[in-house]
Amino acid sequence: MAVDVTPEQVRAVAIGHHHSVASTFEQYYRDLSQDRFRNAFTYGREKVDRVLDVELKRLRPGAKILDVGCGTGVYLQRFRELGFDPEGVEPAEGMREAARRLDPTLHISSGVATALPFPDATFDLVTEIEVLRYLHRADIRQAMREIFRVLRPGGRAFVTMVNRFALDGFYVHYRLRQRVRGSAFDETNPHCEFFTPAELERELSAAGGTHARTQGCLFGPMRIAYKVNEGLAAKLARSVEAYDDALCAFHPVKPFTGHLIGIAERA
């Protein structure tokens, strides 16, 4: 990323990008509801959801959950159906419109991750799924501080990032594209930050979290298979998923997985 790019510029491009792709995400979630092996998004997101389900089972009925960057509202709807009290924050108008189409009764505020419009110690769980990756590193740190500000003592943060050394090769592709295009990012290809598991745990702890830990899921090369041929990749995923999950559970493989999940508590 160019040194003169500001957090505000990165954030504005991220919002514009998500405004423009709202209908794409609506389709992704329809696909996920029908067949979790349909494409790379559905295959990976279902695996993230399994990890999230473990955290949801720890909550009391009626617990307050904040979904930052709630997008099309799918998670808010799911949280409510499970008996929780969800709120959402979403800066992209296209995404908020999609959420209204899904369910006009969802509680969604227009706002950004770096300045959450809620009082201190309000929520039992804060989720930021595929949000922080699009922000400048300085904004990521501020967004994490905001997470722990609005969490109640003992509340948990659940965030995802992009593994720097994921075996899908995205980090290398991203850097090469920057060099070839001569620009850091645009609304079609927004900025992306990459973390190692150790970096993410340090950042969560520095922001106010305790017992920070990371977990990986989705063996990276499966994404390459989906890019080559979705139909064949879906068949392959069905046959190797058990091995994929077992491999990702092996600690040394964590830095190379496609999704990097961070979880921490507020002291």
C-alpha positions as a Markdown table, in Angstrom:
| # | Residue | x | y | z |
|---|---|---|---|---|
| 1 | Met | 0.0 | 0.0 | 0.0 |
| 2 | Ala | 1.3 | 3.5 | -0.9 |
| 3 | Val | 2.6 | 5.3 | 2.2 |
| 4 | Asp | 0.5 | 8.4 | 1.5 |
| 5 | Val | -2.8 | 6.5 | 1.5 |
| 6 | Thr | -4.9 | 7.5 | 4.5 |
| 7 | Pro | -7.2 | 5.3 | 6.6 |
| 8 | Glu | -10.1 | 7.5 | 5.5 |
| 9 | Gln | -9.4 | 6.8 | 1.8 |
| 10 | Val | -9.1 | 3.0 | 2.4 |
| 11 | Arg | -12.4 | 3.1 | 4.4 |
| 12 | Ala | -14.2 | 5.0 | 1.8 |
| 13 | Val | -13.2 | 2.6 | -1.0 |
| 14 | Ala | -14.2 | -0.4 | 1.2 |
| 15 | Ile | -17.7 | 1.1 | 1.8 |
| 16 | Gly | -18.1 | 1.9 | -1.9 |
| 17 | His | -17.0 | -1.6 | -2.8 |
| 18 | His | -19.6 | -3.2 | -0.5 |
| 19 | His | -22.3 | -0.9 | -1.7 |
| 20 | Ser | -21.7 | -2.1 | -5.2 |
| 21 | Val | -21.6 | -5.9 | -4.4 |
| 22 | Ala | -24.6 | -6.1 | -2.2 |
| 23 | Ser | -26.6 | -8.1 | -4.7 |
| 24 | Thr | -23.7 | -10.5 | -5.1 |
| 25 | Phe | -23.7 | -11.2 | -1.4 |
| 26 | Glu | -27.5 | -11.7 | -1.4 |
| 27 | Gln | -26.9 | -14.5 | -4.0 |
| 28 | Tyr | -24.0 | -16.0 | -2.1 |
| 29 | Tyr | -26.3 | -16.4 | 1.0 |
| 30 | Arg | -29.0 | -17.9 | -1.1 |
| 31 | Asp | -26.5 | -20.4 | -2.5 |
| 32 | Leu | -25.3 | -21.1 | 1.1 |
| 33 | Ser | -28.8 | -21.9 | 2.2 |
| 34 | Gln | -29.2 | -24.4 | -0.7 |
| 35 | Asp | -25.7 | -26.0 | -1.0 |
| 36 | Arg | -22.7 | -25.2 | 1.1 |
| 37 | Phe | -20.4 | -26.7 | -1.5 |
| 38 | Arg | -21.7 | -24.4 | -4.3 |
| 39 | Asn | -18.7 | -22.1 | -4.5 |
| 40 | Ala | -15.6 | -20.9 | -2.5 |
| 41 | Phe | -17.7 | -18.4 | -0.5 |
| 42 | Thr | -20.2 | -20.9 | 0.7 |
| 43 | Tyr | -17.7 | -23.6 | 1.4 |
| 44 | Gly | -15.5 | -21.2 | 3.5 |
| 45 | Arg | -18.3 | -19.3 | 5.2 |
| 46 | Glu | -20.0 | -22.4 | 6.5 |
| 47 | Lys | -16.7 | -23.4 | 8.2 |
| 48 | Val | -16.5 | -20.0 | 9.8 |
| 49 | Asp | -20.1 | -20.4 | 11.0 |
| 50 | Arg | -19.3 | -23.7 | 12.7 |
| 51 | Val | -16.7 | -22.0 | 14.8 |
| 52 | Leu | -19.1 | -19.1 | 15.5 |
| 53 | Asp | -21.8 | -21.7 | 16.6 |
| 54 | Val | -19.5 | -22.8 | 19.4 |
| 55 | Glu | -19.4 | -19.2 | 20.7 |
| 56 | Leu | -23.1 | -18.8 | 20.4 |
| 57 | Lys | -23.7 | -21.9 | 22.5 |
| 58 | Arg | -21.9 | -20.2 | 25.4 |
| 59 | Leu | -24.4 | -17.3 | 25.5 |
| 60 | Arg | -27.4 | -17.0 | 27.7 |
| 61 | Pro | -30.9 | -16.7 | 26.1 |
| 62 | Gly | -31.6 | -13.1 | 25.2 |
| 63 | Ala | -27.9 | -12.2 | 25.1 |
| 64 | Lys | -27.1 | -9.0 | 23.2 |
| 65 | Ile | -25.0 | -9.4 | 20.0 |
| 66 | Leu | -23.6 | -6.7 | 17.8 |
| 67 | Asp | -22.7 | -7.6 | 14.2 |
| 68 | Val | -20.4 | -5.0 | 12.9 |
| 69 | Gly | -20.4 | -4.8 | 9.1 |
| 70 | Cys | -23.7 | -6.8 | 9.1 |
| 71 | Gly | -24.1 | -6.6 | 5.4 |
| 72 | Thr | -27.3 | -8.2 | 4.1 |
| 73 | Gly | -28.5 | -8.9 | 7.6 |
| 74 | Val | -28.3 | -12.7 | 7.4 |
| 75 | Tyr | -26.4 | -13.1 | 10.7 |
| 76 | Leu | -28.8 | -10.7 | 12.5 |
| 77 | Gln | -31.8 | -12.8 | 11.4 |
| 78 | Arg | -30.0 | -16.0 | 12.4 |
| 79 | Phe | -29.1 | -14.6 | 15.9 |
| 80 | Arg | -32.7 | -13.5 | 16.5 |
| 81 | Glu | -34.0 | -16.9 | 15.4 |
| 82 | Leu | -31.7 | -18.5 | 18.0 |
| 83 | Gly | -33.2 | -16.3 | 20.8 |
| 84 | Phe | -30.7 | -13.6 | 21.0 |
| 85 | Asp | -31.1 | -9.8 | 20.9 |
| 86 | Pro | -29.1 | -8.6 | 17.9 |
| 87 | Glu | -28.0 | -5.2 | 16.6 |
| 88 | Gly | -26.2 | -4.4 | 13.4 |
| 89 | Val | -23.9 | -1.6 | 12.1 |
| 90 | Glu | -23.4 | -1.2 | 8.4 |
| 91 | Pro | -21.9 | 1.8 | 6.5 |
| 92 | Ala | -22.8 | 0.7 | 2.9 |
| 93 | Glu | -26.2 | 1.8 | 1.8 |
| 94 | Gly | -26.5 | -1.1 | -0.7 |
| 95 | Met | -26.0 | -3.6 | 2.1 |
| 96 | Arg | -28.5 | -1.9 | 4.3 |
| 97 | Glu | -31.1 | -2.0 | 1.5 |
| 98 | Ala | -30.5 | -5.7 | 1.1 |
| 99 | Ala | -31.0 | -6.2 | 4.8 |
| 100 | Arg | -34.3 | -4.3 | 4.6 |
| 101 | Arg | -35.4 | -6.6 | 1.8 |
| 102 | Leu | -34.5 | -9.6 | 3.9 |
| 103 | Asp | -36.3 | -8.4 | 7.0 |
| 104 | Pro | -37.4 | -4.7 | 7.5 |
| 105 | Thr | -37.6 | -5.3 | 11.3 |
| 106 | Leu | -33.9 | -5.8 | 11.8 |
| 107 | His | -32.2 | -3.2 | 13.9 |
| 108 | Ile | -29.3 | -1.8 | 11.8 |
| 109 | Ser | -27.5 | 1.5 | 12.4 |
| 110 | Ser | -25.5 | 3.4 | 9.7 |
| 111 | Gly | -22.0 | 3.6 | 11.1 |
| 112 | Val | -18.4 | 2.4 | 10.9 |
| 113 | Ala | -16.3 | 0.0 | 12.9 |
| 114 | Thr | -14.0 | 2.7 | 14.1 |
| 115 | Ala | -16.8 | 4.6 | 15.9 |
| 116 | Leu | -19.6 | 2.3 | 17.1 |
| 117 | Pro | -22.8 | 4.2 | 18.0 |
| 118 | Phe | -23.3 | 2.4 | 21.3 |
| 119 | Pro | -22.5 | 3.0 | 25.0 |
| 120 | Asp | -19.7 | 1.2 | 26.8 |
| 121 | Ala | -20.3 | -2.4 | 28.0 |
| 122 | Thr | -23.5 | -3.0 | 26.0 |
| 123 | Phe | -23.0 | -6.4 | 24.3 |
| 124 | Asp | -22.2 | -10.0 | 25.2 |
| 125 | Leu | -20.7 | -10.8 | 21.8 |
| 126 | Val | -19.4 | -8.6 | 19.0 |
| 127 | Thr | -18.8 | -10.2 | 15.6 |
| 128 | Glu | -16.9 | -8.7 | 12.7 |
| 129 | Ile | -16.8 | -11.3 | 10.0 |
| 130 | Glu | -14.8 | -10.3 | 6.9 |
| 131 | Val | -14.8 | -6.7 | 7.9 |
| 132 | Leu | -11.4 | -5.7 | 9.3 |
| 133 | Arg | -9.5 | -7.1 | 6.4 |
| 134 | Tyr | -10.7 | -4.2 | 4.2 |
| 135 | Leu | -9.4 | -1.5 | 6.6 |
| 136 | His | -6.1 | 0.3 | 7.0 |
| 137 | Arg | -4.0 | -1.1 | 9.8 |
| 138 | Ala | -4.6 | 2.0 | 12.0 |
| 139 | Asp | -8.3 | 1.6 | 11.5 |
| 140 | Ile | -8.2 | -2.1 | 12.4 |
| 141 | Arg | -6.6 | -1.2 | 15.7 |
| 142 | Gln | -9.2 | 1.5 | 16.4 |
| 143 | Ala | -12.0 | -0.9 | 15.4 |
| 144 | Met | -10.6 | -3.5 | 17.9 |
| 145 | Arg | -10.6 | -0.9 | 20.7 |
| 146 | Glu | -14.2 | -0.1 | 19.9 |
| 147 | Ile | -15.1 | -3.8 | 20.1 |
| 148 | Phe | -13.8 | -4.1 | 23.6 |
| 149 | Arg | -15.3 | -0.8 | 24.6 |
| 150 | Val | -18.8 | -1.9 | 23.8 |
| 151 | Leu | -18.4 | -5.4 | 25.2 |
| 152 | Arg | -19.5 | -6.2 | 28.7 |
| 153 | Pro | -16.9 | -7.7 | 31.1 |
| 154 | Gly | -16.6 | -11.3 | 30.1 |
| 155 | Gly | -18.1 | -10.6 | 26.7 |
| 156 | Arg | -16.4 | -12.0 | 23.6 |
| 157 | Ala | -15.1 | -10.7 | 20.3 |
| 158 | Phe | -15.2 | -12.9 | 17.2 |
| 159 | Val | -13.3 | -11.5 | 14.1 |
| 160 | Thr | -11.9 | -12.9 | 10.9 |
| 161 | Met | -8.8 | -11.8 | 9.0 |
| 162 | Val | -6.9 | -13.0 | 5.9 |
| 163 | Asn | -4.0 | -15.3 | 6.6 |
| 164 | Arg | -0.8 | -13.8 | 5.1 |
| 165 | Phe | 0.6 | -17.2 | 4.2 |
| 166 | Ala | -2.7 | -18.9 | 3.1 |
| 167 | Leu | -1.9 | -21.6 | 0.5 |
| 168 | Asp | -4.4 | -20.1 | -1.9 |
| 169 | Gly | -1.7 | -17.6 | -2.9 |
| 170 | Phe | -3.9 | -14.5 | -2.4 |
| 171 | Tyr | -1.2 | -12.5 | -0.7 |
| 172 | Val | 1.2 | -13.0 | -3.6 |
| 173 | His | -1.5 | -12.3 | -6.1 |
| 174 | Tyr | -2.5 | -9.1 | -4.3 |
| 175 | Arg | 1.0 | -7.8 | -4.2 |
| 176 | Leu | 1.7 | -8.6 | -7.8 |
| 177 | Arg | -1.5 | -6.9 | -8.9 |
| 178 | Gln | -0.5 | -3.8 | -7.1 |
| 179 | Arg | 2.8 | -3.7 | -8.9 |
| 180 | Val | 1.4 | -4.4 | -12.3 |
| 181 | Arg | -1.5 | -1.9 | -12.0 |
| 182 | Gly | 0.7 | 0.7 | -10.3 |
| 183 | Ser | -2.1 | 1.4 | -7.7 |
| 184 | Ala | -2.8 | 0.2 | -4.2 |
| 185 | Phe | -6.5 | -0.6 | -4.6 |
| 186 | Asp | -9.8 | 0.5 | -6.1 |
| 187 | Glu | -13.5 | -0.2 | -5.5 |
| 188 | Thr | -13.3 | -3.3 | -7.7 |
| 189 | Asn | -10.3 | -4.6 | -5.9 |
| 190 | Pro | -10.3 | -3.0 | -2.5 |
| 191 | His | -7.4 | -2.8 | 0.0 |
| 192 | Cys | -6.7 | -5.9 | 2.0 |
| 193 | Glu | -4.7 | -6.4 | 5.2 |
| 194 | Phe | -3.0 | -9.7 | 6.0 |
| 195 | Phe | -2.2 | -11.1 | 9.4 |
| 196 | Thr | -0.4 | -14.1 | 10.8 |
| 197 | Pro | -2.1 | -15.9 | 13.8 |
| 198 | Ala | 0.5 | -14.4 | 16.2 |
| 199 | Glu | -0.1 | -10.9 | 14.9 |
| 200 | Leu | -3.8 | -11.2 | 15.3 |
| 201 | Glu | -3.5 | -12.5 | 18.8 |
| 202 | Arg | -1.2 | -9.6 | 19.7 |
| 203 | Glu | -3.5 | -7.0 | 18.2 |
| 204 | Leu | -6.6 | -8.4 | 20.1 |
| 205 | Ser | -4.6 | -8.3 | 23.4 |
| 206 | Ala | -3.3 | -4.8 | 22.8 |
| 207 | Ala | -6.8 | -3.6 | 22.1 |
| 208 | Gly | -8.1 | -4.8 | 25.5 |
| 209 | Gly | -8.8 | -8.5 | 25.0 |
| 210 | Thr | -7.7 | -11.3 | 27.2 |
| 211 | His | -7.3 | -15.0 | 26.4 |
| 212 | Ala | -6.9 | -14.1 | 22.8 |
| 213 | Arg | -6.6 | -17.1 | 20.5 |
| 214 | Thr | -6.8 | -17.9 | 16.8 |
| 215 | Gln | -8.2 | -20.7 | 14.7 |
| 216 | Gly | -7.9 | -21.6 | 11.1 |
| 217 | Cys | -10.3 | -23.1 | 8.7 |
| 218 | Leu | -10.6 | -24.0 | 5.0 |
| 219 | Phe | -7.4 | -25.5 | 3.6 |
| 220 | Gly | -6.2 | -22.8 | 1.2 |
| 221 | Pro | -5.8 | -24.8 | -2.1 |
| 222 | Met | -9.5 | -25.6 | -2.1 |
| 223 | Arg | -10.1 | -22.0 | -3.1 |
| 224 | Ile | -7.8 | -22.5 | -6.1 |
| 225 | Ala | -9.9 | -25.5 | -7.1 |
| 226 | Tyr | -13.1 | -23.5 | -7.0 |
| 227 | Lys | -11.5 | -20.8 | -9.2 |
| 228 | Val | -10.6 | -23.3 | -11.8 |
| 229 | Asn | -13.9 | -25.1 | -12.0 |
| 230 | Glu | -16.7 | -24.7 | -9.4 |
| 231 | Gly | -18.6 | -27.9 | -10.4 |
| 232 | Leu | -15.5 | -30.1 | -10.1 |
| 233 | Ala | -14.4 | -28.3 | -6.9 |
| 234 | Ala | -17.8 | -28.9 | -5.3 |
| 235 | Lys | -17.4 | -32.7 | -6.0 |
| 236 | Leu | -13.9 | -32.6 | -4.7 |
| 237 | Ala | -14.9 | -30.7 | -1.5 |
| 238 | Arg | -17.6 | -33.2 | -0.7 |
| 239 | Ser | -15.1 | -36.1 | -0.9 |
| 240 | Val | -12.3 | -34.5 | 1.0 |
| 241 | Glu | -14.0 | -32.2 | 3.6 |
| 242 | Ala | -13.3 | -34.5 | 6.5 |
| 243 | Tyr | -9.6 | -34.5 | 5.6 |
| 244 | Asp | -9.8 | -30.7 | 5.1 |
| 245 | Asp | -11.2 | -30.2 | 8.6 |
| 246 | Ala | -8.8 | -32.6 | 10.2 |
| 247 | Leu | -5.9 | -30.9 | 8.5 |
| 248 | Cys | -7.0 | -27.4 | 9.6 |
| 249 | Ala | -7.3 | -28.6 | 13.2 |
| 250 | Phe | -3.6 | -29.6 | 13.1 |
| 251 | His | -1.9 | -26.6 | 14.9 |
| 252 | Pro | 1.1 | -26.2 | 12.5 |
| 253 | Val | -1.3 | -25.8 | 9.5 |
| 254 | Lys | -3.2 | -22.8 | 11.0 |
| 255 | Pro | -1.0 | -20.1 | 9.4 |
| 256 | Phe | -1.7 | -21.5 | 6.0 |
| 257 | Thr | -5.5 | -21.8 | 6.1 |
| 258 | Gly | -7.9 | -19.7 | 4.0 |
| 259 | His | -9.8 | -18.1 | 7.0 |
| 260 | Leu | -8.1 | -16.9 | 10.2 |
| 261 | Ile | -10.5 | -16.4 | 13.1 |
| 262 | Gly | -9.6 | -14.4 | 16.2 |
| 263 | Ile | -11.5 | -14.8 | 19.5 |
| 264 | Ala | -10.9 | -12.8 | 22.7 |
| 265 | Glu | -12.7 | -11.8 | 25.9 |
| 266 | Arg | -13.1 | -8.4 | 27.6 |
| 267 | Ala | -11.5 | -8.6 | 31.0 |
